[in-house]
Amino acid sequence: IKASVKAGKPEQWPVAVESDGVLFTASRRKIWNWPLLCAFSNRTKDRQARRDSTTARLLSLPQPSTATAVDYNATLSWAVGKLGIGSRGSPFNLKRIEPASVNKEGFIGGGVDYIRYAISQATYLYWSGNNFFNSTEQELRDIMQWYYWNLAVVHGPENMMNNIAMLDDILADLDSNQPGATVHVGHDGTQGGLSDLLSLMWAAPPFETPMNVVATPPTGSLLFEKDLATGEVTVKFGYPDLWTSWLANNSPPTHYDVDFMSHGQVNATVDGKTTSTVAALKALADKNMKKHPLVADDIKRCFESAARRRIARQANQTH
């Protein structure tokens, strides 16, 4: 398969999995939503919208509380101690948490991004049974809030666009009034995008996050359920406690249980409510798609395009 996402140049990574519109590489890198690919009509406006969104979130989302997390400078010192100082010099000489930290692409640079990278490497290795950075569980718990804060700040209009086709599928399934289940495969950015589109919030202890930020630990899953008798929709977030095996046995876990019925299930709220309806979810999505005025038309167009393709795909399946 020749897949192209940049200037018509085919990607070179070997394809490992192709499933209903999502193409993955052997390294599990998602290279495009095919055939549900949407693009912003104006890249300059896209970048400006992302910069505006990231800057606004950076200023409005509360940073991790020092009562439950390590402060920024201490976390940066920890990261430098684990990763060292590279050719660009010390992160301490880079911009701090301020609007100037947002680069031209709309992402956070400097020490904040350095922290995100250090935390992701240390925790994912630790949870996999490889404590390469010689970290303690407590220090990883204390700094993890900075990772989720960073993700929440940079999740903006592009993250909405990347997950709009999946949202269309979810809403169509819920609206069908037919019993059954559909499984979608994604990642933490998918959960963040759906959270933004549907105003979803959840807590996932023991993963602590700053206020108004959701935790998206590995293998976490969102479950949308509709009561066919009442039409009520509930949303749950299921996840494994990745620390449990270490705490109990001081050894890495051999597997993670993500069974919604038996482990790690919490209720999510939709716009602050415990239940919703399909109509209310559609209205919320429509409202939230307009949060980024510069690219709102593009996001809406992508949503409508995804619906047309879904309908055409369903028609082909019936013939």
C-alpha positions as CSV (number, residue, x, y, z in Angstrom):
1,I,0.0,0.0,0.0
2,K,1.4,3.4,-1.0
3,A,0.2,5.8,1.7
4,S,1.1,9.5,1.5
5,V,0.5,12.2,4.0
6,K,3.2,14.8,3.1
7,A,3.7,16.4,-0.3
8,G,2.7,13.2,-2.1
9,K,5.7,11.2,-0.8
10,P,4.9,7.6,0.1
11,E,5.7,6.6,3.6
12,Q,8.5,4.0,3.9
13,W,7.6,2.1,7.0
14,P,6.3,-1.4,6.5
15,V,2.6,-1.8,7.1
16,A,1.6,-4.1,9.9
17,V,-2.2,-3.7,10.3
18,E,-4.9,-2.2,8.2
19,S,-8.3,-2.0,9.7
20,D,-11.4,-0.1,8.6
21,G,-9.9,3.3,7.8
22,V,-6.9,3.2,10.0
23,L,-3.5,2.3,8.8
24,F,-0.7,1.4,11.2
25,T,3.0,0.7,10.7
26,A,5.1,-2.0,12.3
27,S,6.0,0.5,15.0
28,R,2.3,1.1,15.7
29,R,2.6,4.6,14.3
30,K,-0.7,5.7,12.9
31,I,0.1,7.3,9.5
32,W,-3.3,8.3,8.3
33,N,-7.0,7.8,8.6
34,W,-7.8,6.0,5.4
35,P,-10.2,6.5,3.7
36,L,-11.4,8.9,6.3
37,L,-8.6,11.4,5.8
38,C,-9.4,15.0,6.4
39,A,-7.1,17.9,6.0
40,F,-7.3,21.6,6.9
41,S,-7.9,23.7,3.9
42,N,-5.4,26.4,5.0
43,R,-2.2,25.2,6.7
44,T,-1.4,28.8,7.9
45,K,-4.8,29.1,9.6
46,D,-4.4,25.6,11.0
47,R,-1.1,26.5,12.7
48,Q,-2.5,29.8,14.0
49,A,-5.5,28.0,15.4
50,R,-3.3,25.5,17.1
51,R,-1.1,28.2,18.5
52,D,-4.1,30.1,19.8
53,S,-5.6,27.0,21.4
54,T,-2.3,25.9,23.0
55,T,-1.6,29.4,24.4
56,A,-5.1,29.7,25.8
57,R,-4.9,26.3,27.5
58,L,-1.5,27.0,28.8
59,L,-2.8,30.1,30.5
60,S,-6.1,28.6,31.7
61,L,-5.5,25.0,32.7
62,P,-4.3,24.9,36.4
63,Q,-0.8,23.5,36.7
64,P,-0.2,20.5,38.9
65,S,-0.8,21.4,42.5
66,T,2.3,21.4,44.7
67,A,0.2,19.7,47.3
68,T,0.0,16.5,45.3
69,A,2.8,16.9,42.7
70,V,6.4,18.1,42.4
71,D,6.7,21.7,41.2
72,Y,8.0,22.6,37.7
73,N,11.6,23.4,38.6
74,A,12.0,20.3,40.8
75,T,10.5,18.2,38.0
76,L,12.8,19.7,35.4
77,S,15.8,19.0,37.7
78,W,14.6,15.4,37.9
79,A,14.3,15.1,34.1
80,V,17.8,16.6,33.6
81,G,19.1,14.1,36.2
82,K,17.6,11.2,34.2
83,L,18.3,12.3,30.6
84,G,21.3,14.6,30.9
85,I,22.0,17.7,28.8
86,G,22.2,17.4,25.1
87,S,23.8,19.4,22.3
88,R,21.2,22.2,22.6
89,G,22.2,23.0,26.2
90,S,20.5,22.8,29.5
91,P,16.6,23.0,29.5
92,F,17.0,25.5,32.3
93,N,18.2,28.0,29.7
94,L,15.1,27.4,27.6
95,K,11.8,29.3,28.0
96,R,9.7,28.5,31.0
97,I,5.9,28.0,31.2
98,E,4.7,31.1,29.4
99,P,3.1,32.0,26.1
100,A,6.5,32.3,24.5
101,S,7.0,28.6,25.2
102,V,4.5,27.8,22.4
103,N,6.4,27.3,19.1
104,K,5.3,28.2,15.6
105,E,3.6,24.8,15.1
106,G,1.5,25.3,18.2
107,F,3.3,22.9,20.5
108,I,5.1,23.6,23.8
109,G,8.8,23.6,23.6
110,G,11.6,24.2,26.0
111,G,11.7,22.6,29.5
112,V,8.1,21.7,29.4
113,D,8.5,19.4,26.4
114,Y,11.7,18.0,27.9
115,I,9.8,17.0,31.0
116,R,7.0,15.4,29.0
117,Y,9.5,13.3,27.1
118,A,11.4,12.2,30.3
119,I,8.2,11.3,32.1
120,S,6.9,9.2,29.2
121,Q,10.2,7.3,28.8
122,A,10.6,6.6,32.5
123,T,7.1,5.6,33.3
124,Y,6.5,3.4,30.2
125,L,9.8,1.6,30.8
126,Y,8.9,1.2,34.5
127,W,5.4,-0.2,33.8
128,S,7.0,-2.6,31.3
129,G,9.4,-4.0,34.0
130,N,12.5,-2.1,32.8
131,N,13.6,0.5,35.4
132,F,16.3,1.8,33.1
133,F,16.3,5.3,34.8
134,N,16.4,3.9,38.3
135,S,13.3,5.7,39.3
136,T,11.2,5.1,42.4
137,E,7.5,4.5,42.1
138,Q,6.8,7.5,44.4
139,E,8.8,10.0,42.3
140,L,7.0,8.7,39.1
141,R,3.6,9.2,40.7
142,D,4.6,12.7,41.9
143,I,5.6,13.9,38.4
144,M,3.0,12.1,36.3
145,Q,0.6,15.0,36.6
146,W,2.9,17.1,34.4
147,Y,2.6,14.6,31.6
148,Y,-1.2,14.7,31.6
149,W,-1.1,18.5,31.9
150,N,1.1,18.8,28.8
151,L,-1.1,16.5,26.8
152,A,-4.2,18.5,27.8
153,V,-2.5,21.8,26.8
154,V,-1.5,20.7,23.3
155,H,-4.7,18.8,22.4
156,G,-6.5,21.3,20.3
157,P,-8.2,21.7,16.9
158,E,-6.0,19.1,15.1
159,N,-6.8,16.5,17.8
160,M,-10.5,17.1,17.2
161,M,-10.0,16.7,13.4
162,N,-8.1,13.5,13.9
163,N,-10.9,11.9,15.8
164,I,-14.0,13.3,14.1
165,A,-14.6,10.2,12.0
166,M,-14.5,7.9,15.0
167,L,-17.0,10.2,16.7
168,D,-19.3,10.0,13.7
169,D,-19.2,6.2,14.0
170,I,-19.9,6.2,17.7
171,L,-22.9,8.5,17.4
172,A,-24.3,6.6,14.5
173,D,-24.0,3.3,16.5
174,L,-25.7,4.9,19.5
175,D,-28.4,6.3,17.3
176,S,-29.2,3.0,15.5
177,N,-31.3,1.6,18.4
178,Q,-29.8,-1.9,17.6
179,P,-28.2,-4.2,20.2
180,G,-24.6,-4.9,19.6
181,A,-21.1,-3.6,20.2
182,T,-18.4,-1.9,18.1
183,V,-14.7,-1.8,19.1
184,H,-12.6,1.1,18.0
185,V,-8.8,1.1,18.4
186,G,-7.0,4.3,19.3
187,H,-4.6,5.9,21.7
188,D,-4.5,8.6,24.4
189,G,-4.9,11.3,21.8
190,T,-8.1,9.6,20.7
191,Q,-9.5,9.7,24.2
192,G,-8.4,13.4,24.6
193,G,-10.1,14.3,21.3
194,L,-13.3,12.6,22.3
195,S,-13.1,14.3,25.7
196,D,-12.9,17.7,24.0
197,L,-15.6,17.0,21.4
198,L,-18.1,15.6,23.9
199,S,-17.1,17.6,27.1
200,L,-16.2,14.3,28.8
201,M,-14.5,14.3,32.2
202,W,-13.4,11.4,34.4
203,A,-11.0,10.6,37.3
204,A,-8.9,7.5,37.2
205,P,-7.2,6.9,40.6
206,P,-4.5,6.3,41.4
207,F,-3.5,8.4,38.3
208,E,-3.7,11.9,39.6
209,T,-4.2,14.9,37.3
210,P,-4.5,18.7,37.6
211,M,-8.0,20.1,37.7
212,N,-10.0,19.8,34.5
213,V,-7.5,17.3,33.0
214,V,-8.3,13.6,32.3
215,A,-5.9,10.8,32.8
216,T,-5.3,8.5,29.8
217,P,-3.1,5.6,31.0
218,P,-2.0,2.9,28.6
219,T,-4.7,0.4,27.6
220,G,-7.4,2.8,29.0
221,S,-10.7,2.5,27.2
222,L,-13.9,4.6,26.8
223,L,-17.2,2.7,26.9
224,F,-20.3,4.3,25.5
225,E,-23.5,2.5,26.5
226,K,-27.1,3.2,25.5
227,D,-30.2,1.9,27.3
228,L,-32.5,0.9,24.4
229,A,-35.5,1.2,26.6
230,T,-34.9,4.7,27.9
231,G,-32.5,6.2,25.4
232,E,-30.1,7.2,28.1
233,V,-26.4,7.1,27.3
234,T,-23.7,6.6,29.9
235,V,-19.9,6.8,29.4
236,K,-17.4,4.9,31.4
237,F,-13.6,4.9,31.4
238,G,-11.9,1.5,32.1
239,Y,-8.2,1.2,32.8
240,P,-5.7,-1.0,34.7
241,D,-3.9,0.1,37.8
242,L,-0.4,-0.1,36.3
243,W,1.2,0.3,39.7
244,T,-0.6,-2.6,41.4
245,S,1.8,-5.5,40.6
246,W,4.8,-3.5,41.6
247,L,3.2,-2.6,44.9
248,A,2.2,-6.1,45.8
249,N,5.1,-8.1,44.5
250,N,7.9,-5.7,43.7
251,S,8.0,-7.3,40.2
252,P,6.7,-6.2,36.8
253,P,3.2,-7.2,35.8
254,T,2.8,-10.1,33.4
255,H,-0.5,-8.8,31.9
256,Y,-3.0,-6.1,32.4
257,D,-6.7,-6.8,33.0
258,V,-8.9,-4.3,31.2
259,D,-12.2,-6.1,31.7
260,F,-14.8,-3.4,32.3
261,M,-16.9,-5.7,34.4
262,S,-14.2,-6.6,37.0
263,H,-11.5,-3.9,37.2
264,G,-10.8,-0.2,37.0
265,Q,-14.1,1.2,35.9
266,V,-15.2,4.8,36.6
267,N,-18.1,6.9,35.4
268,A,-17.4,9.8,33.2
269,T,-19.6,12.9,33.1
270,V,-20.9,14.5,29.9
271,D,-20.9,18.3,30.2
272,G,-21.1,17.8,34.0
273,K,-24.0,15.3,33.8
274,T,-23.9,11.6,34.6
275,T,-26.2,10.6,31.7
276,S,-26.9,12.0,28.3
277,T,-28.8,11.3,25.1
278,V,-27.7,10.9,21.5
279,A,-29.3,14.2,20.6
280,A,-27.5,15.9,23.5
281,L,-24.1,14.4,22.4
282,K,-24.6,15.6,18.9
283,A,-25.4,19.1,20.1
284,L,-22.3,19.1,22.3
285,A,-20.1,18.0,19.5
286,D,-21.6,20.7,17.2
287,K,-21.0,23.3,19.9
288,N,-17.4,22.2,20.7
289,M,-16.4,22.0,17.0
290,K,-16.9,25.8,16.9
291,K,-14.4,26.4,19.7
292,H,-11.7,27.1,17.2
293,P,-13.2,29.8,14.8
294,L,-10.3,29.8,12.4
295,V,-10.8,26.1,11.5
296,A,-14.4,25.5,12.6
297,D,-15.6,25.2,9.0
298,D,-12.9,22.6,8.2
299,I,-13.8,20.5,11.3
300,K,-17.5,20.6,10.5
301,R,-16.8,19.7,6.8
302,C,-14.7,16.7,8.0
303,F,-17.5,15.5,10.2
304,E,-20.0,15.8,7.4
305,S,-17.6,14.0,5.0
306,A,-17.1,11.2,7.5
307,A,-20.9,10.7,7.8
308,R,-21.3,10.5,4.0
309,R,-18.5,7.9,3.7
310,R,-20.0,5.9,6.5
311,I,-23.4,5.8,4.8
312,A,-21.8,4.9,1.5
313,R,-19.7,2.1,3.2
314,Q,-22.8,0.7,4.9
315,A,-24.7,0.8,1.6
316,N,-21.9,-1.2,-0.1
317,Q,-22.0,-3.8,2.7
318,T,-25.7,-4.5,2.2
319,H,-25.2,-5.3,-1.5
